[in-house]
Amino acid sequence: MLYDLVIIGGGPAGTSAAISAARQGASVLLLERGRLPRHKVCGEFVSAESLSLLKKLLDHLHSALLHDAVRIPRARLFLDGRTLQAAVDPPAASIARFDLDAALWHSAESAGVDARQQVTVQSVAGCGPFRIVAASEEFETRALVNASGRWSNLNLVPAENGMRPEKWLGVKAHFAEPVSEPSVDLYFFDGGYCGVQPVGTARVNASAMVRADVASSLPEVFAQHPALRDRSRNWTLLSDPVSTSPLIFRNPQPERDGILMAGDAAGFVDPFVGDGISLALRSGSLAAQCLMPFFAGEASLPDAVRRYSRAYKESLLPVFRASSKIRRMLVLPGYVRRPFLSLLESSPAITNYLVRKTR
Ligand SMILES: Cc1cc2nc3c(=O)[nH]c(=O)nc-3n(C[C@H](O)[C@H](O)[C@H](O)COP(=O)(O)OP(=O)(O)OC[C@H]3O[C@@H](n4cnc5c(N)ncnc54)[C@H](O)[C@@H]3O)c2cc1C
């Protein structure tokens, strides 16, 4: 069978593309190498920009996920002994990836997507139509979306400038905390940060991005910051810790050899801005929208790919620019950063402005 669209990867980007294309009548095959539900390394902060899209993507059986999600109206940054506060306005939602990815997957199935788990794509041939090679099967498709995430066997591109990047890793687990503030708390230390936010009743998610030579487990991360060490002292582990590595930032690339790249496969945004899921949902849906004229015979595949590339750069690229500016500020030497932080502490309006700039 020749599919209109094959999508590699069943995370938020892949399922968003699949649901959007299938609901508009395309024949869609979605391939995921893992099994769902499962925990993924993530802060689980879903920014407000994508909540209306998420609501549309979820079928009626899963709409409660969004409705019942803890709202996060505030961010607190713990850095250099100071606490900066900023409003998250409109509030974000806190949704466990265990539930989010599974709900999107089931919504794709109910939209008519042929959704298959435990199928690892090994290679891709052609430039439209494409041949997709998995371990024991092959598939043919008119168009292809690569939503296989940040670090897949399919996306092994060398680091920019040929430089060997520092090794960063991500770790995450859920813990019992009897009472939590409805806030995303970011604890920064030399060589990384850890985000903590409530993700259900008496349950918090702790998720860290850390340099491999600084820490490799959550207890080691908690020991890096005095306030986090004190806070975590009475936590009990509720989920097995998961980790991922390496974390490499590259300039976003929405198209590669006629393939539409969506979500982290297109570009990995700094996790602390909490926009990765939102970018994944939005880019997946955008890819599907841009392909519809091709499926209807009104445009060629190269036209559809160009349209996607343009739309991606216009609507999604600004988030990457803003987040890399803030990252640069956070890694400044302490003697430059500290006066800047004093200014932010005495002027919440500037802090709110900076947080808004990442939105
Ligand atoms: C420490 C950390 C904290 C973060 N915190 C946040 C946060 O609070 N908020 C936020 O919005 N974002 C956060 N992010 C980013 C967010 O997790 C990602 O941006 C998001 O998961 C991207 O979704 P995706 O669908 O592109 O990729 P993924 O969710 O990674 O999905 C890709 C899927 O493709 C599958 N796959 C890979 N290769 C193949 C193959 N060959 N064949 C078939 N399937 C394949 C994988 O199994 C995977 O399920 C964080 C990231 C890290 C590392």
The ligand as a Tripos MOL2 file, in Angstrom:
@<TRIPOS>MOLECULE
LIG
   53    58     1     0     0
SMALL
NO_CHARGES

@<TRIPOS>ATOM
      1 C1         15.6930   17.6780   30.8990 C.3       1 LIG1
      2 C2         14.5980   18.0700   29.9480 C.ar      1 LIG1
      3 C3         13.5030   18.7880   30.4260 C.ar      1 LIG1
      4 C4         12.5020   19.1920   29.5440 C.ar      1 LIG1
      5 N1         11.4420   19.8990   30.0420 N.ar      1 LIG1
      6 C5         10.4620   20.3120   29.2130 C.ar      1 LIG1
      7 C6          9.3250   21.0080   29.7090 C.ar      1 LIG1
      8 O1          9.1460   21.2010   30.9250 O.2       1 LIG1
      9 N2          8.3870   21.4350   28.8110 N.ar      1 LIG1
     10 C7          8.5210   21.2260   27.4810 C.ar      1 LIG1
     11 O2          7.6590   21.6720   26.7210 O.2       1 LIG1
     12 N3          9.5700   20.5350   26.9850 N.ar      1 LIG1
     13 C8         10.5310   20.0560   27.8120 C.ar      1 LIG1
     14 N4         11.5680   19.3290   27.3120 N.ar      1 LIG1
     15 C9         11.6220   19.0660   25.8650 C.3       1 LIG1
     16 C10        10.5630   18.0330   25.4410 C.3       1 LIG1
     17 O3         10.7030   16.8620   26.2020 O.3       1 LIG1
     18 C11        10.7600   17.7210   23.9530 C.3       1 LIG1
     19 O4         10.8900   18.9310   23.2470 O.3       1 LIG1
     20 C12         9.5730   16.9250   23.3770 C.3       1 LIG1
     21 O5          9.5330   15.6350   23.9220 O.3       1 LIG1
     22 C13         9.7120   16.8310   21.8590 C.3       1 LIG1
     23 O6          8.7140   15.9700   21.3400 O.3       1 LIG1
     24 P1          9.0210   15.1560   20.0110 P.3       1 LIG1
     25 O7          7.7310   14.4990   19.6370 O.co2     1 LIG1
     26 O8          9.7120   15.9860   19.0230 O.co2     1 LIG1
     27 O9         10.1080   14.0620   20.4380 O.3       1 LIG1
     28 P2         10.0100   12.8400   21.4490 P.3       1 LIG1
     29 O10         9.0260   13.0840   22.5250 O.co2     1 LIG1
     30 O11        11.4150   12.5320   21.8210 O.co2     1 LIG1
     31 O12         9.4380   11.6600   20.5410 O.3       1 LIG1
     32 C14        10.2000   11.0830   19.5070 C.3       1 LIG1
     33 C15         9.7830    9.6210   19.3830 C.3       1 LIG1
     34 O13        10.4290    9.0410   18.2320 O.3       1 LIG1
     35 C16        10.7210    7.6910   18.5170 C.3       1 LIG1
     36 N5         11.7790    7.2570   17.6020 N.ar      1 LIG1
     37 C17        13.0740    7.6600   17.5750 C.ar      1 LIG1
     38 N6         13.7430    7.0560   16.5680 N.ar      1 LIG1
     39 C18        12.8340    6.2520   15.9440 C.ar      1 LIG1
     40 C19        12.9320    5.3610   14.8470 C.ar      1 LIG1
     41 N7         14.0580    5.1700   14.1850 N.pl3     1 LIG1
     42 N8         11.8140    4.6710   14.4660 N.ar      1 LIG1
     43 C20        10.6290    4.8440   15.1360 C.ar      1 LIG1
     44 N9         10.4920    5.6800   16.1990 N.ar      1 LIG1
     45 C21        11.5800    6.3830   16.5900 C.ar      1 LIG1
     46 C22        11.1600    7.7300   19.9850 C.3       1 LIG1
     47 O14        11.0070    6.4500   20.6000 O.3       1 LIG1
     48 C23        10.2330    8.7850   20.5770 C.3       1 LIG1
     49 O15         9.0750    8.2360   21.2140 O.3       1 LIG1
     50 C24        12.5810   18.8650   28.1670 C.ar      1 LIG1
     51 C25        13.6480   18.1030   27.6920 C.ar      1 LIG1
     52 C26        14.6540   17.7020   28.5680 C.ar      1 LIG1
     53 C27        15.7820   16.8760   28.0370 C.3       1 LIG1
@<TRIPOS>BOND
     1     1     2 1
     2     2     3 ar
     3     2    52 ar
     4     3     4 ar
     5     4     5 ar
     6     4    50 ar
     7     5     6 ar
     8     6     7 ar
     9     6    13 1
    10     7     8 2
    11     7     9 ar
    12     9    10 ar
    13    10    11 2
    14    10    12 ar
    15    12    13 ar
    16    13    14 ar
    17    14    15 1
    18    14    50 ar
    19    15    16 1
    20    16    17 1
    21    16    18 1
    22    18    19 1
    23    18    20 1
    24    20    21 1
    25    20    22 1
    26    22    23 1
    27    23    24 1
    28    24    25 2
    29    24    26 1
    30    24    27 1
    31    27    28 1
    32    28    29 2
    33    28    30 1
    34    28    31 1
    35    31    32 1
    36    32    33 1
    37    33    34 1
    38    33    48 1
    39    34    35 1
    40    35    36 1
    41    35    46 1
    42    36    37 ar
    43    36    45 ar
    44    37    38 ar
    45    38    39 ar
    46    39    40 ar
    47    39    45 ar
    48    40    41 1
    49    40    42 ar
    50    42    43 ar
    51    43    44 ar
    52    44    45 ar
    53    46    47 1
    54    46    48 1
    55    48    49 1
    56    50    51 ar
    57    51    52 ar
    58    52    53 1
@<TRIPOS>SUBSTRUCTURE
     1 LIG1         1 GROUP 0 **** ****
